[in-house]
Amino acid sequence: MTTKEILFKYVFINKYIWYLALSNIFIYVIRYGVISWVPTYLKQAKGFSSNSSTWAYFAFEASAIFGTLLSGWVSDKFFKAHRAPVSIVFMLIVCCGVLSYWLIPTGYTFFCYLALMVVGFSIYGPILLVNVHAMDLVTKKAAGTAVGLVGLFGYVGGAVIASAIMGIIVDHFGWNGGFALLILSCILAIFFLALTWNAKNIEAPKKKQESIFSPDNVEKTLSIEPGSALGEEEIK
């Protein structure tokens, strides 16, 4: 098969790749919807100072490191590279974190930090696993395009909804409207991830191999640019 035929067969007409792309939109809505609005929301709704808001932002990002590594290790160790169940569990944790971040009363600074850390810890797991799942579902020659397509949907769709549309909703319906959008995004992300539950890895390993979540492989996976074409290695 030519490269073009491989791309159409394994990427462009693969329903599971499109489910992952759609789920990635809503995962990124939550990521950007929380982190982009941290300073504004905490100052307006929770009475935080600028310095406290900065620390909250740091807490969100710092906790992401541990969640990313744990999600990959769990999916390899306990689910035999079955990504969907782990992604869904992490998204349920995200939903709980977002609800807590929304409903914690003013004055409970520590619990706001904790809620943000829960969201940061859990949201980056699905971000990584969606990309890895896309790689699992296609051949090596199509892996770059699959991950690029899924990433493009997340970055573009998620950024637009989380920035422009969420801003409009907050202006018209207040923060309750904004958080309703985030909770809806959690539900939709879980829905589309669930549709990939029975998807089979196209090249299941025949023998024990190095985990894709080794430090080198995690860095390589996260460094793939959204919308990128196949890497030189992949098309050789």
C-alpha positions in Angstrom: 0.0 0.0 0.0 1.1 3.5 -0.7 1.5 6.1 2.0 -1.7 7.8 0.7 -3.7 4.6 0.9 -2.4 3.9 4.4 -3.5 7.3 5.6 -7.0 7.1 4.2 -7.5 3.5 5.5 -6.1 3.9 9.0 -6.7 7.6 9.7 -9.2 9.5 7.6 -11.9 6.8 7.5 -11.1 5.4 10.9 -14.1 6.2 13.2 -12.0 5.7 16.3 -9.5 8.4 15.3 -12.4 10.8 14.9 -13.9 9.9 18.2 -10.5 10.6 19.8 -10.3 13.9 18.0 -13.7 14.9 19.2 -12.9 13.9 22.8 -9.7 15.9 22.6 -11.6 19.0 21.8 -13.5 18.8 25.1 -10.5 17.7 27.1 -8.7 20.9 25.9 -11.8 23.0 26.6 -11.3 21.9 30.3 -7.6 22.4 30.3 -7.7 25.9 28.7 -11.0 26.8 30.4 -9.5 26.3 33.8 -6.0 27.5 33.4 -6.7 30.5 31.2 -9.3 31.9 33.6 -7.5 31.1 36.8 -6.4 34.7 37.6 -9.7 36.3 36.7 -11.9 33.7 38.3 -10.0 33.5 41.6 -9.9 37.3 41.9 -13.5 37.9 41.0 -15.2 34.9 42.6 -12.9 33.8 45.4 -11.2 37.0 46.5 -7.7 35.9 45.7 -4.8 38.4 45.5 -2.6 38.5 42.4 0.2 36.6 44.2 -2.2 33.9 45.4 -3.5 33.5 41.9 0.0 33.0 40.6 0.6 30.2 43.1 -2.7 28.6 42.1 -1.5 28.5 38.5 1.8 27.0 39.5 -0.1 24.3 41.6 -2.1 23.3 38.6 0.8 22.9 36.3 3.1 21.2 38.8 0.6 18.5 39.6 0.3 17.7 35.9 3.7 16.0 35.9 2.7 13.3 38.3 -0.7 12.7 36.7 0.8 12.3 33.3 3.3 9.7 34.4 0.8 7.8 36.6 -1.8 7.5 33.8 0.7 6.0 31.4 2.1 3.6 34.0 -1.4 2.4 35.0 -2.6 1.9 31.4 0.5 -0.2 30.7 0.8 -2.1 34.0 -2.9 -2.9 34.8 -4.8 -2.4 31.5 -2.4 -4.0 29.0 -2.2 -0.8 26.9 -6.0 -0.4 26.9 -6.1 3.4 27.1 -9.9 4.2 27.1 -10.7 2.9 30.7 -7.8 4.9 32.2 -8.7 8.1 30.3 -12.3 7.8 31.4 -11.4 7.3 35.1 -9.1 10.3 34.9 -11.9 12.4 33.3 -14.2 11.4 36.1 -11.6 12.7 38.6 -11.4 15.9 36.5 -15.1 16.4 36.7 -15.0 16.1 40.5 -12.1 18.5 40.6 -13.9 21.1 38.4 -17.1 20.8 40.6 -15.1 21.4 43.7 -13.2 24.3 42.2 -16.6 25.8 41.3 -18.5 25.2 44.5 -15.8 25.8 47.2 -17.0 28.9 49.2 -14.9 32.1 49.2 -12.2 32.1 51.8 -11.2 28.5 51.6 -7.9 29.2 49.8 -6.2 25.9 50.6 -9.2 23.9 49.2 -9.2 26.0 46.0 -5.5 25.1 45.6 -6.3 21.5 46.2 -9.1 21.4 43.7 -6.9 23.0 41.0 -4.2 20.4 41.8 -6.7 17.6 41.3 -7.8 19.0 37.9 -4.1 19.6 36.9 -3.1 16.1 38.0 -5.9 14.3 36.2 -6.5 16.4 33.0 -3.0 15.8 31.5 -3.4 12.0 31.7 -6.1 11.9 29.1 -4.2 14.5 27.0 -1.3 12.1 26.8 -3.3 8.9 26.5 -5.5 10.2 23.6 -2.4 10.8 21.6 -0.9 7.4 22.5 -4.3 5.7 21.7 -4.3 7.3 18.3 -0.8 5.9 17.7 -2.0 2.4 18.9 -4.8 2.4 16.3 -2.8 3.0 13.2 0.4 1.7 11.5 3.7 3.3 12.1 3.6 5.1 8.8 0.3 6.8 9.8 1.1 7.5 13.4 2.3 11.0 12.9 -0.7 12.0 10.9 -3.1 10.4 13.4 -1.6 12.2 16.4 -1.4 15.4 14.4 -5.1 15.3 13.5 -6.2 14.5 17.0 -3.9 17.2 18.4 -5.1 19.8 15.9 -8.7 19.3 17.0 -7.7 19.7 20.6 -5.6 22.8 20.2 -7.8 24.7 17.8 -11.3 23.5 18.9 -10.5 23.6 22.6 -8.8 26.9 22.5 -11.6 28.6 20.6 -14.3 27.2 22.9 -12.4 27.8 26.1 -11.4 31.4 25.2 -14.0 33.0 23.0 -17.1 31.0 23.7 -16.5 30.6 27.4 -15.9 34.4 27.7 -19.2 35.1 26.0 -21.0 32.7 28.3 -19.4 34.2 31.4 -20.4 37.7 30.3 -24.0 36.7 29.8 -24.5 34.0 32.5 -21.8 34.6 35.0 -19.3 32.0 36.3 -22.1 29.5 36.8 -22.6 29.4 33.1 -18.9 29.0 32.5 -18.6 26.1 34.8 -21.7 24.5 33.3 -19.8 24.5 30.0 -16.8 22.8 31.7 -18.9 20.1 33.2 -20.7 19.5 29.9 -17.2 19.2 28.3 -16.3 16.6 30.9 -19.4 14.6 30.0 -18.9 14.9 26.2 -15.2 13.9 26.6 -16.1 10.8 28.5 -18.8 10.0 26.0 -16.5 10.0 23.0 -13.7 8.2 24.9 -16.3 5.5 25.8 -16.9 5.0 22.0 -13.3 3.9 21.7 -13.5 1.3 24.5 -13.5 -1.7 22.1 -11.0 -0.3 19.6 -8.3 -2.8 18.9 -4.6 -1.8 18.7 -3.5 -2.4 15.1 -0.1 -3.7 16.0 -0.3 -5.5 19.3 3.2 -6.3 20.6 4.2 -10.0 20.2 6.8 -9.8 22.9 7.5 -7.6 25.9 8.8 -4.2 24.7 10.0 -1.0 26.2 7.0 0.9 27.6 5.8 3.8 25.5 5.7 5.7 28.8 9.5 5.5 29.4 10.8 9.1 29.8 12.2 9.2 26.3 9.0 8.0 24.7 6.7 10.3 26.8 8.8 13.3 25.6 8.6 12.2 22.0 4.8 11.7 22.1 4.2 15.1 23.7 6.5 16.8 21.3 4.5 15.9 18.2 3.1 19.1 16.8 -0.7 19.1 16.1 -1.4 18.9 12.4 2.1 17.7 11.6 2.8 15.5 8.6 4.5 12.1 8.9 8.0 12.3 10.4 10.9 11.3 8.2 11.4 8.1 10.3 7.8 7.0 9.7 7.8 7.3 5.9 11.0 5.4 5.3 
